[in-house]
């Protein structure tokens, strides 16, 4: 028996690494950053 499993993050799930990058870019003056 074989199965194919697709795993995707929900858009509501927060990504800590993405949030850290977004925060760092904002601290550097980048105002138009979103959804990293």
C-alpha positions as CSV (number, residue, x, y, z in Angstrom):
1,X,0.0,0.0,0.0
2,X,1.2,3.5,-0.9
3,X,0.0,6.9,0.3
4,X,0.8,10.4,-0.7
5,X,0.7,12.9,2.2
6,X,0.7,16.6,1.6
7,X,1.5,18.8,4.7
8,X,0.9,22.5,4.6
9,X,0.9,25.1,7.3
10,X,-2.3,27.0,7.9
11,X,-2.0,30.7,7.2
12,X,-2.9,31.3,10.9
13,X,0.1,29.4,12.1
14,X,2.8,31.8,13.1
15,X,6.4,31.2,12.0
16,X,8.9,32.3,14.7
17,X,11.8,32.6,12.3
18,X,9.7,34.6,9.9
19,X,8.6,36.9,12.6
20,X,12.1,37.5,13.8
21,X,13.2,38.4,10.3
22,X,10.3,40.7,9.8
23,X,11.0,42.4,13.1
24,X,14.7,42.8,12.3
25,X,13.9,44.4,8.9
26,X,11.4,46.8,10.5
27,X,14.1,47.8,13.0
28,X,16.4,48.5,10.0
29,X,13.8,50.9,8.7
30,X,12.0,48.7,6.2
31,X,8.3,49.7,6.6
32,X,6.7,47.8,3.7
33,X,7.5,44.3,4.9
34,X,4.7,41.9,5.6
35,X,4.1,38.1,5.7
36,X,7.7,36.9,6.0
